[in-house]
Amino acid sequence: MADPVSLVAGPIVKTVLGLASSLITQKYQLLQGVEGDIKKLSSKLTAIQSVLEDAEEKQLDNRPLRDWLGKLKEAAYDAHDILETFATEACLWQKKQQVQNIPRPFSATETAYKLEAASEIKEILARLDEIAKEKEQFHLNVNDNDNRNTYENRNTGSFVVEADVVGREDDKNKDNKSCHVSEISRHVSLLCKDVEEPVLQIIEKSKKLRTLLLPSEHHKAFGQALDKLFHSLKYIRVLDLSSSTLMELPNSIEKLKLLYYLDLSKTEIKELPNSICSLHNLQTLKLLGCLWLFKLPKDLGNLTNLQHLELDDIFWVKSSTLPPSMGRLTRLQNLHAFQIIDKPGYGIDELKDMNCLKGALHISKLENAVNAADAKLKDKEKLQKVVFEWSSSDGSSQDEEADERVLEDLQPHSDLQVLQLFCYKGTRFPSWMGDGLLQNVVTLSLKDCSKCKVLPLGQLEKLRDIRIKGMLELEEWPEALYTSLLHLKISNCPKLGKLPSIFHSVTVLKITKCHSLKTLPLTPSLRFSILVDNPVLGDWNERRFHFVNDQGEVVALLGSSFSNLLELKVIKCPKLTTLPQLFFPQKLEISECQLLNALPIPEHSRRLQHLALDACHGGTLVRKIPETSSLYSLVISNISGLTCLPKLPQLSGLKALYIHSCSDLVSLSEEGSSVQGLPSLKLLSIRNCPQLVTLPEQGLPATIECLTIGSCPGLKFLEIDHPKDIPDPNAETEVSSPPWYRQFICCKGGSGNTVQRKDGRKEEGEEGMDCGRSAFPSLVATLTIELWLLSSSSPFSLLLLYNVLHHKPLVQASKPQYSSDLEP
């Protein structure tokens, strides 16, 4: 026989006593006539509570005592249902009185409810009288200590008896059409797809239900059961309707007056009924994954006990406005966005009493703010991130003063971690930004604050990330130490001529469109840097660090301000003539830097893996490519004046070579050199080189696995060894290609294209030879052809993909599968 389960009645008894005491203290007008019975109920329960601790300890050895505890627990739950319903009705009636501001008599409905509640309370009193008499036969010891804290130190996290929960994991394979619930079942979990029939049985049998969960991820259909549920289960507190086919919530949801948790996530609901705003006790409303929901009900502000409003981030983007009077939700903890409108109920003062807000808050349309100090952001200590946003209009001088006044009044709490300002039109920042009041700020973003000339941040010891964009008038950033700053990104600040002299810890530096900046700051920890469109930047400000002994003698070179730099991208910085001297990159990209004439020397290129040279006149930088075995990828593009590819150094590890958009390139070989000298090359891509006539006479490396040639109209002929051995491209069977096949090349089709054998004989019009007219007739319309060449050990040695006018491949192999990004 299984061991009996201990019954715990103390916590629910304690809850009922607290609720009864609150009702008596509140002096609700609706209480008249039933106050005496509620006091008697409280007295009875207090007497019973004094022996509960002893009863719960002795119950396992005394079956009648366990049965007595069971009766007490059920009576206490029923009392809680009745008193909480009564308290809700009393509170709602009192609110109506306050709105009307004049006393009014009870309506017929309210009078009827009051009589019904009085009858229910008397019935509970009678049950408690019987329970109190029965306890005498057990001779229980009275606990002389204060019972209020008896259960606080005990494990009372869940008072749900296992028998109260049905449809658990071991019921998955049972017939869910037969739902095993009883009259006293209060907590039910259904694990099935078709929930209509089980829910109807629950409605019929379990009128006292408090919790209904549907944890299965299957989409569930309620049919007609949902409206009946709302009308019948008046004591339900927790309702999970998530992952259902629900498209519309019945208005009768308002009947669930005790509901405090409602989950509608992953449903197809498009609009919530306004009647949901009558749920006075609702604390949690989950609407995650409701993709078609674009607005909230207009009277949402009536849900004054709401604490959690869970919505996806996309909702705050697609929803233009929130309902009015959101400020009444004083217990709400998450309000991601608040848009200010010049209408009653939408002002910034709505935020005044919302001191439970935490996480992030985005306040937009601040140009409509009046008396911004009323928001009392200084009192919202749980907010971690605030975003202040104005509309993007340029504004007048009057608007500048208004913006400055508003931002000064929006001082956040000192525990704030993330601050973002968008489209601020004031000419100066507020005093609280520079007075050291934001010592916990980790991230600062300033975007389109276009009229501020000075950035007074002061000492912010925890600041790790600064992003500045579109500050068109910014001229001065005063000196300050940013000992924790790791990321600094500045964009489109054309008048900024000088930065603080040193950023000790910065590892990521990005500076774009700073047209007055001539010198970089000192960044000894820098690892990644991007410099784009800085026309007067000419000084790297490189410093070397030496070790000096006690005698003041330089003993050793420790490094430089760029010795830790791994990746560097420099674009449109025409004043730069050199790269840093002590610089050991892994990735280097240079574009449109016409005066730059040197690359890192071989000794400093031992970890270089990727090099890209773009839009540099002539072949100066191409000829300075350093010899290194680590280089994996090389890009040469948009090099004007380059007619022949210069002799490349020994690049034994080079796997990929891209030659794109070199308009003057005629040949891939110079002075007898060739890409044939790249022993590890696997990918060769040649595109948009209109003057290119032929490929190297020496052929291509045998290691090539992927060859792409496109938009090279001047390419006249191709070279192969054994043209008769070309496989039929229409064949669907696997083929084993001969070794020469790794040198077969296809180019732009046309009647002028020919294929030439290595013995010098031209083959024109022969089947399988003329790319434009023979075995590949569709190639006449082809603009780009890609030939994928695989190793001879592959199941398929050749996969030919090309793009015709209708964008359909002529040959499609089933394996292996590859994708091709073909140019139109």
ZAMARGU-4260 file (C-alpha; in steps of 0.2 Angstrom, whole numbers, plus 5000, padded with zeros to 4 digits):
<rodrens>
0) 5000/5000/5000 | 5007/5017/4995 | 5012/5029/5009 | 4998/5042/5013 | 5002/5059/5007
5) 5002/5073/5020 | 4989/5086/5019 | 4994/5104/5022 | 4979/5116/5026 | 4988/5129/5036
10) 4993/5140/5021 | 4976/5142/5014 | 4968/5145/5031 | 4981/5159/5034 | 4976/5166/5017
15) 4957/5166/5021 | 4961/5174/5038 | 4971/5188/5029 | 4957/5191/5016 | 4943/5192/5030
20) 4953/5204/5040 | 4956/5215/5024 | 4937/5215/5020 | 4933/5220/5038 | 4946/5234/5038
25) 4942/5241/5021 | 4924/5245/5027 | 4916/5242/5010 | 4898/5248/5009 | 4894/5232/5001
30) 4899/5223/5017 | 4884/5230/5027 | 4874/5215/5033 | 4887/5202/5031 | 4901/5210/5041
35) 4896/5200/5057 | 4896/5183/5048 | 4913/5187/5041 | 4920/5191/5058 | 4913/5175/5065
40) 4921/5165/5051 | 4937/5173/5055 | 4935/5169/5073 | 4932/5151/5069 | 4947/5149/5058
45) 4958/5157/5071 | 4953/5144/5084 | 4956/5130/5072 | 4973/5137/5066 | 4979/5136/5084
50) 4980/5117/5083 | 4984/5115/5064 | 5003/5113/5067 | 5000/5098/5079 | 4987/5090/5067
55) 4998/5091/5052 | 5012/5082/5062 | 5001/5068/5068 | 4990/5065/5053 | 5001/5051/5045
60) 4997/5039/5060 | 4979/5044/5062 | 4967/5042/5047 | 4952/5051/5054 | 4963/5066/5058
65) 4969/5066/5040 | 4950/5066/5034 | 4947/5080/5046 | 4961/5090/5038 | 4954/5086/5021
70) 4937/5093/5026 | 4945/5109/5033 | 4956/5112/5018 | 4940/5110/5006 | 4930/5122/5017
75) 4945/5134/5018 | 4946/5134/4998 | 4927/5137/4997 | 4928/5151/5009 | 4943/5159/4999
80) 4933/5158/4983 | 4917/5166/4991 | 4927/5180/5000 | 4938/5184/4986 | 4923/5185/4974
85) 4915/5196/4987 | 4930/5207/4989 | 4931/5209/4970 | 4913/5214/4968 | 4915/5227/4983
90) 4930/5235/4975 | 4922/5236/4958 | 4907/5244/4966 | 4917/5256/4976 | 4927/5261/4960
95) 4910/5265/4951 | 4906/5276/4966 | 4922/5286/4964 | 4920/5288/4946 | 4902/5295/4948
100) 4907/5305/4963 | 4890/5304/4971 | 4883/5290/4982 | 4871/5278/4973 | 4860/5264/4979
105) 4863/5246/4975 | 4856/5240/4959 | 4845/5225/4958 | 4859/5214/4952 | 4871/5220/4966
110) 4857/5217/4979 | 4854/5200/4973 | 4873/5196/4973 | 4874/5203/4991 | 4860/5191/4997
115) 4868/5176/4988 | 4885/5180/4996 | 4877/5181/5013 | 4869/5164/5010 | 4886/5156/5005
120) 4895/5164/5020 | 4882/5157/5032 | 4884/5140/5024 | 4903/5140/5026 | 4900/5145/5044
125) 4890/5130/5047 | 4903/5119/5040 | 4916/5127/5050 | 4906/5125/5066 | 4905/5106/5062
130) 4924/5105/5059 | 4927/5115/5075 | 4917/5102/5085 | 4926/5087/5077 | 4943/5094/5081
135) 4939/5091/5100 | 4940/5072/5098 | 4958/5073/5093 | 4964/5081/5108 | 4976/5092/5099
140) 4989/5103/5107 | 4987/5122/5105 | 5002/5131/5098 | 5005/5146/5110 | 5016/5155/5098
145) 5011/5168/5085 | 5003/5158/5071 | 5006/5171/5058 | 5023/5165/5054 | 5020/5147/5057
150) 5021/5142/5038 | 5033/5155/5032 | 5048/5144/5035 | 5040/5128/5028 | 5039/5123/5010
155) 5023/5130/5004 | 5027/5133/4986 | 5013/5122/4980 | 4997/5117/4989 | 4991/5107/4974
160) 4986/5089/4979 | 4992/5077/4966 | 4975/5070/4964 | 4969/5087/4959 | 4979/5087/4943
165) 4973/5076/4929 | 4980/5074/4911 | 4998/5072/4917 | 5012/5064/4907 | 5007/5046/4911
170) 4989/5050/4904 | 4996/5055/4887 | 4991/5038/4879 | 4974/5037/4888 | 4958/5042/4879
175) 4956/5060/4883 | 4938/5060/4878 | 4936/5053/4896 | 4942/5066/4908 | 4945/5060/4925
180) 4940/5074/4936 | 4929/5076/4951 | 4919/5089/4960 | 4934/5094/4971 | 4947/5095/4957
185) 4954/5112/4957 | 4969/5111/4945 | 4968/5102/4929 | 4982/5100/4915 | 4976/5093/4898
190) 4988/5084/4886 | 4979/5082/4870 | 4975/5090/4854 | 4956/5089/4854 | 4951/5098/4870
195) 4933/5102/4867 | 4926/5086/4874 | 4937/5086/4889 | 4934/5104/4893 | 4915/5101/4892
200) 4917/5087/4905 | 4927/5098/4916 | 4914/5112/4915 | 4901/5099/4920 | 4910/5091/4934
205) 4922/5103/4942 | 4913/5120/4946 | 4927/5124/4958 | 4941/5123/4946 | 4955/5136/4949
210) 4968/5131/4936 | 4967/5125/4918 | 4983/5122/4908 | 4986/5115/4891 | 5005/5113/4890
215) 5005/5103/4874 | 5012/5112/4859 | 4999/5105/4847 | 4987/5117/4840 | 4971/5115/4850
220) 4953/5118/4845 | 4940/5123/4858 | 4925/5123/4847 | 4910/5129/4858 | 4918/5125/4874
225) 4926/5141/4878 | 4911/5152/4880 | 4903/5139/4891 | 4919/5139/4901 | 4919/5157/4904
230) 4901/5157/4910 | 4903/5141/4921 | 4920/5142/4930 | 4919/5157/4940 | 4932/5153/4952
235) 4946/5150/4939 | 4962/5160/4942 | 4975/5152/4930 | 4970/5149/4912 | 4982/5144/4898
240) 4974/5145/4880 | 4991/5146/4871 | 4995/5136/4855 | 4977/5135/4850 | 4967/5139/4835
245) 4959/5153/4844 | 4955/5168/4832 | 4943/5177/4843 | 4941/5178/4862 | 4923/5178/4867
250) 4916/5194/4877 | 4911/5182/4891 | 4929/5182/4897 | 4923/5196/4908 | 4914/5183/4919
255) 4931/5176/4926 | 4932/5190/4939 | 4945/5180/4949 | 4957/5177/4934 | 4975/5183/4937
260) 4984/5173/4924 | 4979/5172/4906 | 4990/5165/4892 | 4985/5168/4874 | 5002/5166/4866
265) 5004/5158/4849 | 4986/5160/4844 | 4979/5169/4829 | 4970/5182/4839 | 4969/5199/4829
270) 4960/5209/4842 | 4956/5207/4861 | 4938/5211/4866 | 4937/5227/4877 | 4928/5216/4890
275) 4945/5209/4895 | 4948/5225/4904 | 4935/5220/4917 | 4946/5207/4924 | 4950/5217/4940
280) 4962/5204/4947 | 4972/5200/4931 | 4991/5201/4935 | 4999/5192/4920 | 4993/5194/4902
285) 5004/5184/4889 | 5002/5188/4871 | 5019/5181/4864 | 5019/5175/4846 | 5002/5183/4842
290) 5008/5188/4825 | 4991/5196/4820 | 4988/5207/4835 | 4992/5225/4831 | 4983/5234/4845
295) 4977/5233/4863 | 4960/5236/4870 | 4956/5254/4873 | 4952/5252/4892 | 4967/5242/4896
300) 4971/5256/4910 | 4957/5248/4920 | 4968/5233/4924 | 4975/5241/4939 | 4983/5225/4946
305) 4992/5220/4929 | 5010/5217/4933 | 5016/5208/4917 | 5011/5212/4899 | 5021/5200/4889
310) 5022/5205/4870 | 5035/5202/4857 | 5047/5216/4853 | 5040/5217/4835 | 5023/5222/4843
315) 5031/5238/4850 | 5037/5242/4832 | 5021/5238/4823 | 5009/5246/4835 | 5008/5265/4833
320) 5000/5270/4849 | 4995/5262/4866 | 4978/5264/4874 | 4975/5280/4884 | 4978/5281/4903
325) 4992/5268/4904 | 4998/5277/4919 | 4984/5269/4929 | 4994/5252/4928 | 5005/5257/4943
330) 5010/5239/4946 | 5016/5236/4928 | 5034/5230/4927 | 5037/5230/4908 | 5032/5244/4896
335) 5044/5243/4882 | 5038/5258/4872 | 5028/5274/4876 | 5023/5286/4863 | 5018/5304/4869
340) 5003/5312/4860 | 4995/5329/4863 | 4979/5322/4869 | 4972/5318/4886 | 4978/5301/4893
345) 4994/5301/4882 | 5005/5313/4890 | 5021/5310/4898 | 5014/5312/4915 | 5006/5295/4913
350) 5023/5288/4918 | 5023/5297/4935 | 5017/5283/4946 | 5023/5268/4936 | 5038/5265/4948
355) 5038/5246/4946 | 5044/5247/4928 | 5060/5238/4925 | 5070/5232/4910 | 5069/5244/4895
360) 5058/5259/4891 | 5058/5268/4874 | 5049/5286/4875 | 5046/5293/4858 | 5039/5309/4851
365) 5046/5319/4865 | 5042/5335/4856 | 5025/5333/4863 | 5031/5332/4881 | 5025/5345/4893
370) 5031/5346/4911 | 5043/5331/4908 | 5048/5331/4926 | 5031/5323/4930 | 5037/5307/4923
375) 5048/5305/4938 | 5061/5294/4930 | 5073/5297/4944 | 5061/5286/4955 | 5061/5271/4943
380) 5076/5262/4950 | 5073/5246/4941 | 5074/5253/4924 | 5090/5247/4916 | 5088/5255/4899
385) 5080/5271/4893 | 5078/5278/4875 | 5073/5296/4872 | 5067/5300/4855 | 5061/5315/4846
390) 5054/5316/4829 | 5066/5319/4815 | 5061/5337/4810 | 5075/5350/4811 | 5065/5362/4822
395) 5067/5380/4826 | 5077/5389/4840 | 5061/5388/4851 | 5061/5369/4848 | 5080/5369/4854
400) 5076/5377/4870 | 5061/5365/4873 | 5071/5350/4869 | 5084/5355/4881 | 5071/5358/4895
405) 5063/5342/4892 | 5079/5332/4892 | 5085/5341/4908 | 5069/5335/4917 | 5071/5317/4911
410) 5085/5313/4922 | 5085/5294/4925 | 5089/5285/4941 | 5108/5283/4944 | 5107/5264/4942
415) 5103/5266/4924 | 5115/5255/4912 | 5110/5260/4895 | 5106/5277/4888 | 5101/5281/4870
420) 5096/5298/4863 | 5089/5300/4846 | 5085/5315/4836 | 5088/5327/4850 | 5088/5345/4844
425) 5095/5354/4858 | 5112/5363/4857 | 5119/5356/4873 | 5117/5341/4883 | 5109/5341/4901
430) 5119/5343/4916 | 5116/5326/4923 | 5126/5318/4908 | 5142/5327/4913 | 5140/5328/4932
435) 5145/5310/4935 | 5127/5305/4940 | 5127/5290/4928 | 5141/5280/4936 | 5133/5264/4931
440) 5130/5267/4913 | 5138/5254/4902 | 5131/5259/4884 | 5129/5276/4877 | 5121/5279/4860
445) 5119/5297/4852 | 5111/5297/4835 | 5106/5312/4825 | 5109/5324/4840 | 5113/5336/4826
450) 5115/5353/4835 | 5126/5349/4850 | 5144/5355/4848 | 5152/5348/4864 | 5151/5331/4871
455) 5154/5333/4890 | 5153/5315/4897 | 5164/5316/4912 | 5172/5301/4921 | 5161/5286/4918
460) 5171/5272/4925 | 5159/5258/4919 | 5156/5264/4901 | 5160/5250/4889 | 5152/5255/4873
465) 5150/5272/4865 | 5140/5275/4848 | 5139/5292/4840 | 5131/5295/4824 | 5125/5310/4814
470) 5131/5324/4826 | 5133/5336/4812 | 5139/5351/4823 | 5150/5341/4836 | 5167/5349/4837
475) 5174/5346/4854 | 5175/5330/4865 | 5184/5336/4881 | 5198/5325/4888 | 5192/5311/4900
480) 5198/5294/4906 | 5187/5280/4900 | 5196/5265/4908 | 5182/5252/4904 | 5178/5257/4886
485) 5179/5243/4874 | 5169/5249/4859 | 5170/5266/4851 | 5160/5269/4835 | 5158/5287/4827
490) 5149/5290/4811 | 5145/5306/4801 | 5152/5319/4813 | 5160/5331/4799 | 5166/5344/4811
495) 5174/5333/4824 | 5192/5337/4823 | 5199/5329/4839 | 5195/5315/4851 | 5202/5312/4868
500) 5220/5308/4867 | 5219/5290/4873 | 5207/5276/4875 | 5216/5263/4886 | 5205/5248/4884
505) 5196/5251/4867 | 5197/5235/4857 | 5185/5240/4843 | 5186/5257/4834 | 5175/5262/4819
510) 5176/5280/4812 | 5166/5284/4797 | 5163/5301/4788 | 5173/5312/4800 | 5179/5325/4788
515) 5189/5335/4800 | 5198/5322/4810 | 5216/5322/4806 | 5223/5311/4820 | 5218/5295/4828
520) 5218/5293/4847 | 5230/5282/4856 | 5223/5264/4857 | 5235/5252/4864 | 5222/5238/4866
525) 5215/5239/4849 | 5211/5223/4840 | 5198/5228/4826 | 5197/5244/4817 | 5187/5251/4802
530) 5191/5268/4795 | 5179/5274/4781 | 5178/5291/4771 | 5189/5301/4782 | 5196/5313/4769
535) 5209/5322/4780 | 5214/5308/4791 | 5233/5306/4789 | 5241/5302/4806 | 5240/5285/4814
540) 5247/5292/4830 | 5257/5277/4832 | 5267/5275/4849 | 5280/5263/4854 | 5281/5256/4872
545) 5297/5252/4880 | 5302/5244/4896 | 5313/5256/4906 | 5324/5249/4921 | 5327/5258/4937
550) 5341/5268/4930 | 5330/5275/4917 | 5338/5265/4903 | 5327/5258/4889 | 5329/5239/4890
555) 5316/5232/4878 | 5303/5236/4866 | 5286/5230/4872 | 5276/5234/4857 | 5266/5248/4849
560) 5248/5255/4849 | 5244/5244/4835 | 5254/5228/4839 | 5237/5220/4845 | 5227/5225/4829
565) 5221/5209/4820 | 5209/5216/4807 | 5210/5233/4798 | 5198/5240/4785 | 5203/5257/4777
570) 5191/5265/4764 | 5192/5282/4756 | 5206/5289/4767 | 5216/5298/4754 | 5228/5306/4765
575) 5235/5291/4773 | 5252/5287/4765 | 5258/5272/4776 | 5251/5259/4787 | 5256/5257/4805
580) 5274/5251/4806 | 5272/5238/4820 | 5256/5230/4814 | 5253/5211/4812 | 5236/5209/4804
585) 5226/5194/4801 | 5214/5203/4790 | 5218/5218/4779 | 5206/5227/4767 | 5211/5243/4758
590) 5201/5253/4746 | 5202/5270/4737 | 5218/5276/4747 | 5228/5282/4732 | 5243/5288/4742
595) 5245/5272/4752 | 5260/5264/4744 | 5266/5250/4756 | 5259/5234/4764 | 5266/5225/4780
600) 5283/5218/4777 | 5284/5198/4776 | 5291/5198/4794 | 5275/5207/4800 | 5263/5196/4789
605) 5265/5179/4796 | 5247/5178/4802 | 5239/5187/4788 | 5225/5177/4781 | 5214/5188/4771
610) 5220/5203/4760 | 5209/5214/4749 | 5216/5228/4738 | 5202/5238/4729 | 5202/5254/4719
615) 5220/5258/4720 | 5228/5266/4705 | 5241/5256/4696 | 5249/5240/4702 | 5259/5248/4716
620) 5250/5239/4731 | 5248/5223/4721 | 5267/5222/4718 | 5269/5225/4737 | 5259/5209/4742
625) 5271/5201/4755 | 5277/5184/4754 | 5268/5173/4767 | 5262/5155/4769 | 5247/5161/4780
630) 5238/5170/4767 | 5222/5161/4763 | 5211/5173/4752 | 5217/5187/4740 | 5205/5200/4732
635) 5211/5211/4718 | 5197/5223/4712 | 5194/5239/4703 | 5213/5242/4700 | 5214/5254/4685
640) 5229/5255/4675 | 5234/5237/4678 | 5236/5228/4661 | 5245/5213/4667 | 5244/5204/4684
645) 5261/5206/4692 | 5271/5192/4697 | 5265/5186/4714 | 5277/5181/4728 | 5277/5164/4735
650) 5260/5161/4743 | 5260/5143/4747 | 5244/5143/4757 | 5233/5153/4746 | 5216/5145/4743
655) 5205/5158/4735 | 5210/5171/4722 | 5197/5184/4716 | 5201/5196/4701 | 5186/5207/4699
660) 5182/5223/4689 | 5200/5227/4683 | 5195/5237/4667 | 5212/5238/4660 | 5218/5220/4663
665) 5223/5211/4647 | 5233/5196/4654 | 5235/5186/4670 | 5253/5184/4667 | 5268/5196/4667
670) 5286/5192/4663 | 5282/5173/4662 | 5274/5172/4679 | 5257/5164/4681 | 5244/5159/4694
675) 5251/5142/4690 | 5264/5145/4704 | 5250/5145/4717 | 5251/5127/4723 | 5236/5127/4735
680) 5224/5137/4724 | 5206/5129/4725 | 5195/5144/4719 | 5198/5156/4705 | 5185/5169/4701
685) 5187/5181/4687 | 5173/5194/4683 | 5170/5210/4674 | 5187/5211/4666 | 5182/5217/4648
690) 5199/5218/4641 | 5205/5201/4646 | 5209/5191/4630 | 5216/5175/4636 | 5221/5164/4651
695) 5239/5159/4655 | 5247/5149/4642 | 5255/5138/4656 | 5237/5133/4661 | 5229/5134/4678
700) 5234/5125/4694 | 5229/5107/4695 | 5222/5110/4712 | 5208/5121/4707 | 5191/5114/4712
705) 5180/5129/4708 | 5182/5141/4693 | 5171/5156/4690 | 5172/5167/4674 | 5159/5180/4670
710) 5157/5197/4661 | 5173/5195/4651 | 5167/5198/4633 | 5185/5200/4626 | 5190/5182/4631
715) 5192/5174/4614 | 5196/5156/4616 | 5198/5142/4628 | 5212/5128/4630 | 5210/5110/4633
720) 5220/5094/4630 | 5208/5081/4623 | 5192/5089/4617 | 5185/5072/4611 | 5184/5066/4629
725) 5172/5080/4635 | 5157/5071/4644 | 5140/5073/4637 | 5132/5087/4648 | 5115/5080/4646
730) 5120/5063/4653 | 5112/5059/4670 | 5124/5045/4675 | 5140/5048/4685 | 5155/5051/4676
735) 5174/5050/4680 | 5183/5064/4672 | 5201/5063/4665 | 5214/5073/4673 | 5214/5086/4660
740) 5196/5091/4664 | 5202/5101/4678 | 5208/5113/4665 | 5192/5115/4655 | 5186/5132/4655
745) 5169/5140/4649 | 5167/5158/4645 | 5153/5169/4638 | 5145/5161/4623 | 5143/5168/4606
750) 5147/5164/4588 | 5164/5171/4589 | 5170/5160/4603 | 5181/5145/4600 | 5190/5132/4609
755) 5208/5128/4606 | 5218/5112/4609 | 5235/5113/4617 | 5243/5107/4601 | 5237/5123/4593
760) 5223/5117/4582 | 5207/5126/4583 | 5191/5116/4584 | 5176/5126/4578 | 5159/5119/4575
765) 5164/5101/4581 | 5152/5093/4593 | 5155/5097/4611 | 5168/5111/4607 | 5160/5127/4602
770) 5154/5135/4618 | 5142/5145/4608 | 5135/5134/4594 | 5137/5115/4597 | 5133/5104/4612
775) 5128/5119/4622 | 5116/5129/4610 | 5108/5138/4625 | 5125/5146/4629 | 5121/5159/4615
780) 5110/5168/4628 | 5121/5165/4643 | 5129/5180/4652 | 5138/5170/4665 | 5144/5153/4666
785) 5151/5144/4681 | 5161/5128/4681 | 5163/5119/4697 | 5178/5107/4696 | 5179/5094/4710
790) 5193/5083/4715 | 5194/5066/4706 | 5190/5057/4722 | 5172/5065/4722 | 5157/5055/4716
795) 5155/5068/4703 | 5170/5076/4695 | 5161/5090/4686 | 5146/5100/4690 | 5142/5113/4677
800) 5129/5127/4681 | 5125/5141/4670 | 5111/5155/4668 | 5101/5156/4653 | 5088/5169/4649
805) 5074/5159/4658 | 5085/5156/4673 | 5084/5137/4671 | 5099/5125/4672 | 5102/5114/4656
810) 5109/5101/4667 | 5105/5097/4685 | 5114/5084/4695 | 5106/5075/4709 | 5122/5074/4719
815) 5132/5081/4726 | 5121/5097/4729 | 5129/5114/4726 | 5122/5132/4725 | 5128/5145/4713
820) 5126/5163/4714 | 5126/5168/4696 | 5126/5185/4689 | 5111/5190/4678
</rodrens>
